[in-house]
Amino acid sequence: IEEERPLKVGVIYAVAAGLSLGYLCASWGASRYPIDMTVLFVFVLLLMRKYTPRLMLSYGLCFSLALLIAVTVPRLGVGFLKGAYILPVYGAFLLMCIFEMNRRIKTEKMKIIGVAAFVLLLATAFSALWALGYVSMPAGKYLSVLNPFERAASPLIESVAEHRTSTWASFYYDLELLVFFIPIGLFFAYQMSTDKSIFLLVFSLTSIYFASSMIRLTLIMAPAISLVCALGIVRVTRPFAAFLKEETVKTRRRKTRFGGQLGKEFGAGFLFLIFLLLAFTYVVGTDFTVGRQTRPRVFSQANSPTTMAAAGLPIRPGSTVRDWVDTLVWIREQDDVKIVASWWDYGYWITTIGNKTSLADNGT
């Protein structure tokens, strides 16, 4: 959507984005988030009077391809187009049509008449579709993310640890020292006020809210935090990196010593400090096992669910616990067992490794 890029490049990017978003819709239930987040980004651009015909073209190409791919998936079907989370997609496109009509019409009177007629037609069509039942409300699990207090009314949902609201401790454990670079990156993104920085702001703020509402949505926040922290780190370290490129000043002896020697040393020291902090984010944040296999504990714990591994162990083990994996192997070898009753996401393990049908919904 950037004006400095050739139109052909913008079309290629829009098609690639549509194909990627369509694949995401076909493979992941949380695809509703990038859909509505992109719509929110467009709404923000329109509020900031940043509408361009190229924005409408890119938006139309992207979502046309994405929704076309989504409806071809049997699990989604045409009903996917009637969901309440898809309605903002249509609303944003129609709003851009109003902006385009307003741009083309020259007289002020015709602008008012045209916009009023368009809004009236849109409201009538939406009311008719709602009355006929063609528009459905979002599922309760999506509404509970927007309003986490709704989950308190369902003890079944609250009993799952990954449905709990996040805490500052969990944020710090997941992000470590990157937590301090988040507000810095958001500040610089707001200061830049470009299309890219606005998208990063919308992406970051919405993902942080959803990750705060439900701890399992931290994985949605991860790419946004990576980008916004990278922006903050680059902007903070840029002046110190300039010290390393600074040439010796030949006017006064004091300025020469400060600018040429102390400046470079100070810049190099600060950059090395940032490098150490980022290195400790990986090392300390994942914790290391001790023994023959010295590596981040996250790789070892991938073999067994943390809750089940810790439930029957009074102390923290120094090696991989294979109880859960051995259980799945035993289930797979039992020919007389056809169906297994399990709790929530353990159905993934039972279906894939245990090779048995699970009564639990594998795609909770």
C-alpha positions in Angstrom: 0.0 0.0 0.0 3.1 2.3 0.0 2.9 4.9 -2.7 6.7 4.7 -3.4 6.5 1.1 -4.5 5.4 0.2 -8.1 1.8 -0.9 -8.4 2.8 -4.3 -9.8 4.8 -4.9 -6.6 1.8 -4.0 -4.5 -0.4 -6.4 -6.3 2.1 -9.2 -5.9 2.3 -8.5 -2.1 -1.5 -8.5 -1.9 -1.8 -11.8 -3.7 0.9 -13.3 -1.5 -0.9 -12.0 1.6 -4.2 -13.4 0.5 -2.8 -16.9 -0.2 -1.0 -16.9 3.2 -4.2 -15.7 5.0 -6.3 -18.3 3.2 -3.9 -21.1 4.2 -4.1 -19.8 7.8 -7.9 -19.9 7.7 -7.8 -23.5 6.4 -5.4 -24.7 9.0 -5.9 -22.7 12.3 -9.0 -21.7 14.2 -7.3 -18.6 15.5 -7.2 -17.2 12.0 -10.0 -14.9 13.1 -7.4 -12.8 14.9 -5.3 -11.8 11.9 -8.5 -11.2 9.9 -10.0 -8.8 12.3 -6.6 -7.3 13.3 -6.1 -6.4 9.6 -9.5 -4.9 9.4 -8.8 -2.8 12.5 -5.6 -1.6 10.9 -7.5 -0.4 7.9 -10.1 1.4 10.1 -7.2 3.2 11.9 -5.8 4.3 8.5 -9.2 5.6 7.5 -9.5 7.5 10.7 -6.1 9.0 10.2 -7.2 10.1 6.6 -4.6 7.8 5.0 -7.0 6.3 2.5 -5.6 5.7 -1.0 -7.1 3.8 -4.0 -4.1 1.4 -3.6 -5.2 0.5 -0.1 -8.6 -0.5 -1.4 -7.1 -2.6 -4.3 -4.7 -4.4 -1.9 -7.4 -5.0 0.6 -9.8 -6.4 -1.9 -7.3 -8.7 -3.5 -6.0 -10.0 -0.2 -9.4 -10.8 1.4 -11.0 -12.1 -1.9 -8.3 -14.7 -2.2 -8.3 -15.6 1.5 -12.1 -16.0 1.8 -12.2 -17.9 -1.5 -9.7 -20.4 -0.1 -11.6 -20.6 3.2 -14.9 -21.5 1.7 -13.4 -24.4 -0.2 -12.4 -26.1 3.1 -15.2 -28.6 4.0 -14.8 -27.8 7.8 -15.5 -24.1 7.1 -17.7 -24.0 4.0 -19.9 -21.1 3.0 -21.0 -20.6 6.6 -17.6 -19.1 7.3 -18.6 -16.0 5.3 -21.6 -15.5 7.6 -19.7 -15.3 10.9 -19.8 -12.2 12.9 -16.0 -12.0 12.9 -16.2 -11.7 9.0 -18.7 -8.9 9.0 -16.0 -6.2 9.8 -14.2 -7.4 6.5 -17.3 -6.3 4.5 -17.8 -3.2 6.6 -14.2 -2.0 6.0 -14.5 -2.6 2.3 -17.8 -0.7 2.0 -16.4 2.1 4.1 -13.5 2.4 1.6 -16.1 2.5 -1.2 -17.6 5.5 0.6 -14.1 7.2 0.8 -13.5 6.5 -2.9 -16.9 7.8 -3.9 -16.3 10.9 -1.7 -12.9 11.4 -3.5 -14.4 11.2 -7.0 -17.5 13.4 -6.4 -16.6 17.0 -6.7 -19.6 18.9 -5.4 -20.3 19.0 -1.7 -24.1 18.5 -2.1 -23.7 15.3 -4.1 -21.1 14.0 -1.6 -23.6 14.3 1.2 -26.5 12.7 -0.8 -24.3 9.9 -2.0 -22.8 9.0 1.4 -26.2 9.2 3.1 -27.8 6.9 0.5 -24.9 4.4 0.7 -25.1 4.3 4.5 -28.9 3.8 4.5 -28.6 1.0 1.9 -25.9 -0.7 4.0 -27.9 -0.5 7.3 -31.0 -1.9 5.6 -29.1 -4.8 4.1 -27.5 -5.6 7.4 -30.8 -5.5 9.3 -32.4 -7.8 6.7 -29.6 -10.3 6.9 -29.7 -10.3 10.7 -33.5 -10.8 10.8 -33.3 -13.7 8.3 -30.6 -15.4 10.4 -27.9 -15.2 7.8 -25.6 -13.5 10.3 -24.4 -15.5 13.3 -22.9 -14.4 16.6 -19.3 -15.3 17.4 -18.7 -18.5 19.4 -18.5 -18.2 23.2 -14.8 -19.0 23.3 -14.0 -15.9 21.1 -16.2 -13.7 23.2 -14.5 -14.9 26.4 -11.2 -13.7 25.1 -12.6 -10.2 24.5 -14.1 -10.3 28.0 -12.2 -12.7 30.3 -14.8 -12.3 33.1 -17.2 -14.5 31.0 -14.9 -17.5 31.6 -15.5 -17.2 35.3 -19.1 -18.4 34.8 -17.9 -21.7 33.3 -15.9 -23.9 35.8 -15.1 -26.4 33.0 -13.2 -23.8 31.0 -11.6 -22.2 34.1 -10.3 -25.7 35.1 -7.8 -25.6 32.2 -4.6 -23.9 33.1 -4.0 -22.5 29.6 -7.4 -20.6 29.7 -6.3 -18.6 32.8 -5.5 -14.9 32.5 -1.8 -14.1 32.3 0.3 -12.6 35.1 3.2 -10.3 35.2 5.3 -13.3 36.3 4.3 -15.4 33.2 5.1 -12.4 30.9 8.5 -11.9 32.4 9.3 -15.6 32.3 8.4 -15.8 28.7 10.0 -12.6 27.5 12.6 -11.9 30.2 14.4 -8.6 29.6 12.5 -7.9 26.4 9.7 -6.7 28.6 11.5 -3.5 29.1 12.0 -2.9 25.3 8.2 -3.2 24.6 7.2 0.3 25.6 10.3 1.7 24.0 9.5 0.0 20.7 5.8 1.1 20.9 7.0 4.7 21.5 9.2 4.8 18.4 6.5 3.1 16.3 4.0 5.8 17.4 6.6 8.5 16.7 7.3 7.2 13.1 3.5 7.2 12.2 4.1 5.4 8.9 1.8 2.6 7.5 4.3 0.0 8.7 4.6 1.5 12.2 0.8 1.8 12.5 0.4 -1.8 11.6 3.0 -2.8 14.2 1.2 -0.7 16.8 -2.2 -2.4 16.1 -0.6 -5.8 16.0 1.3 -5.3 19.2 -1.4 -3.7 21.3 -4.1 -6.2 20.3 -1.9 -9.2 20.8 -0.7 -8.0 24.2 -4.4 -7.6 25.2 -5.4 -11.1 24.1 -2.3 -12.7 25.6 -3.1 -10.9 28.9 -6.7 -12.2 28.6 -5.7 -15.9 28.0 -2.3 -17.3 28.7 -2.3 -19.7 25.7 -2.5 -16.7 23.3 1.1 -15.8 24.2 2.0 -17.5 20.9 0.0 -14.9 19.0 1.9 -12.1 20.9 5.3 -13.6 20.2 5.8 -12.3 16.6 4.5 -8.9 17.4 6.7 -8.6 20.5 9.7 -9.7 18.4 9.2 -7.0 15.9 8.4 -4.2 18.4 11.4 -5.1 20.6 13.7 -5.2 17.6 12.5 -1.7 16.7 13.2 -0.5 20.2 16.6 -2.1 20.3 17.6 -0.7 17.0 16.5 2.8 17.9 18.2 2.7 21.3 21.5 1.3 20.0 21.7 3.5 16.8 23.3 6.5 18.6 25.9 4.3 20.2 26.6 2.5 16.9 27.3 5.9 15.5 30.1 6.4 18.0 32.0 3.5 16.3 31.8 5.2 12.9 32.7 8.6 14.3 36.0 10.0 13.0 38.5 11.7 15.2 37.9 15.5 15.4 41.0 17.6 14.7 40.0 20.9 16.1 40.7 20.8 19.8 42.6 18.2 21.8 39.9 17.7 24.4 37.2 17.1 21.7 39.6 14.8 19.9 40.1 12.6 23.0 36.4 12.5 23.9 34.9 12.0 20.4 37.6 9.7 19.0 38.6 7.5 22.0 36.1 7.6 24.8 33.1 7.8 22.4 34.0 4.6 20.6 34.8 2.8 23.8 31.5 3.8 25.3 29.6 2.8 22.2 31.2 -0.6 22.0 30.7 -1.2 25.7 27.0 -0.4 25.5 26.4 -2.6 22.4 28.2 -5.4 24.1 26.0 -5.0 27.2 22.9 -5.2 25.0 24.3 -8.3 23.4 24.8 -9.9 26.8 21.3 -9.0 27.9 19.7 -10.6 24.8 21.9 -13.7 25.3 20.7 -14.1 28.9 17.1 -13.8 27.6 17.6 -17.1 25.8 19.8 -18.9 28.4 18.0 -17.8 31.6 14.5 -17.8 30.2 14.7 -21.5 29.1 16.8 -22.9 32.0 19.4 -25.5 31.4 19.5 -29.2 32.4 22.6 -30.6 34.1 24.1 -33.9 33.0 25.3 -35.5 29.9 22.8 -33.6 27.8 23.5 -30.0 28.6 20.9 -28.0 26.7 17.9 -25.8 27.3 15.3 -27.6 29.4 12.6 -26.6 26.9 13.8 -29.3 24.5 13.7 -32.0 27.2 10.2 -31.0 28.5 8.8 -31.2 25.0 8.6 -34.9 25.4 6.1 -34.7 28.2 3.3 -32.3 29.2 4.5 -30.1 32.0 1.3 -30.5 34.1 1.4 -34.3 34.0 5.1 -34.6 34.5 5.0 -32.4 37.6 1.9 -34.0 39.1 3.5 -37.2 40.3 7.1 -36.0 41.0 8.0 -34.4 44.3 11.3 -33.0 43.0 12.4 -31.5 39.7 14.1 -34.2 37.7 17.5 -33.7 36.1 16.7 -35.8 33.0 13.7 -36.4 30.7 10.6 -38.0 32.3 9.4 -40.7 29.9 6.3 -41.8 31.8 3.9 -40.0 29.5 5.6 -41.2 26.3 5.7 -44.8 27.7 2.0 -44.6 28.4 1.3 -43.6 24.8 3.4 -46.5 23.5 1.5 -48.9 25.8 -1.9 -47.5 24.5 -0.7 -48.0 20.9 0.2 -51.6 21.6 -3.2 -52.5 23.1 -5.2 -54.0 20.2 -8.4 -54.5 22.2 -8.5 -50.8 23.1 -10.3 -48.7 20.4 -11.5 -45.6 22.1 -9.8 -43.6 24.9 -11.4 -41.0 27.1 -9.0 -38.1 27.8 -9.0 -34.6 29.1 -8.8 -31.7 26.6 -5.6 -31.5 24.5 -4.2 -34.9 25.5 -6.4 -36.1 22.6 -3.7 -34.8 20.3 -1.1 -37.1 21.8 -3.5 -40.1 21.9 -4.5 -39.7 18.3 -1.0 -39.1 16.9 1.3 -41.3 19.0 -1.2 -43.7 20.6 -3.0 -44.3 17.3 -6.4 -44.5 19.1 -9.6 -42.5 18.8 -10.1 -40.0 21.6 -13.4 -38.8 23.1 -11.9 -35.4 23.7 -12.2 -32.7 21.1 -8.7 -32.6 19.6 -9.1 -29.0 18.4 -10.3 -27.5 21.6 
